[in-house]
Amino acid sequence: MLSGTKNRTKLITFRLAPSEYERMRHACDEQGWRSISEFARVVVMHRVQIGTSGRVSLGEDLTSLGSSLEELEHSLTEMCDQIRRVLGNRRPKDEAAAS
């Protein structure tokens, strides 16, 4: 643990999409963390430490990029689903003619 046994009195809350929560829960299970809170605290504090030291590795940059791309993919999928609900399952005329 990064902060040892210090008395923790401050609380931070943030919201996750269901898919983000499942990814976090899966990572906790795979890596053997006691709780999602502990995992989130350690990861955030590690990121804060890296940010203040100015050392960022290529691997961390790629991991961050991968996470951003996953979030973008999730958002695009949600938007496509919303568009389908509004417009129905219509296909463009060119596609329908080719079928």
SVG drawing of the C-alpha trace seen along z (x, -y; Angstrom):
<svg xmlns="http://www.w3.org/2000/svg" viewBox="-38 -17 49 30">
<polyline fill="none" stroke="black" stroke-width="0.4" points="0.0,0.0 1.4,-3.4 0.2,-5.4 1.0,-2.8 -1.4,-2.7 -2.2,-6.4 -5.6,-7.4 -7.8,-8.1 -10.5,-10.6 -11.2,-12.1 -13.6,-10.6 -13.7,-10.8 -16.6,-9.6 -16.8,-9.1 -19.2,-7.4 -18.5,-4.7 -20.4,-3.3 -21.4,0.3 -18.7,1.5 -16.0,-0.5 -17.2,0.9 -17.0,4.5 -13.5,3.9 -12.4,2.5 -14.0,5.3 -12.4,7.9 -8.9,6.2 -9.4,6.3 -10.3,10.0 -7.4,10.9 -4.8,9.0 -6.1,10.0 -7.1,6.7 -9.2,6.7 -11.6,4.2 -12.3,1.9 -11.8,-1.1 -8.3,0.1 -7.5,0.8 -8.8,-2.7 -6.9,-4.5 -3.6,-2.8 -3.9,-3.3 -4.9,-7.0 -2.1,-7.7 0.4,-5.9 -0.8,-8.1 -0.5,-11.3 3.0,-10.3 4.0,-9.7 2.4,-13.0 4.4,-15.0 7.7,-13.3 7.4,-13.9 8.2,-10.3 5.7,-8.6 6.6,-5.5 5.5,-4.5 3.6,-1.6 1.6,-3.9 0.9,-6.2 -0.3,-3.2 -2.4,-1.9 -4.0,-5.3 -4.6,-5.5 -6.2,-2.0 -8.5,-3.0 -9.5,-6.1 -10.2,-4.1 -12.3,-1.6 -14.4,-4.5 -14.8,-6.0 -15.9,-2.6 -18.4,-2.2 -19.8,-5.7 -20.1,-5.1 -21.9,-1.8 -24.3,-3.5 -25.0,-6.2 -25.5,-3.6 -28.0,-1.8 -29.9,-5.1 -30.0,-5.9 -31.4,-2.5 -34.1,-2.9 -35.1,-6.3 -34.9,-5.3 -35.7,-1.7 -33.6,1.0 -33.7,-0.7 -30.9,-0.2 -29.9,-2.7 -31.6,-2.2 -28.4,-1.1 -27.9,1.7 -31.5,2.8 -31.4,3.0 -28.2,5.1 -29.9,7.7"/>
</svg>
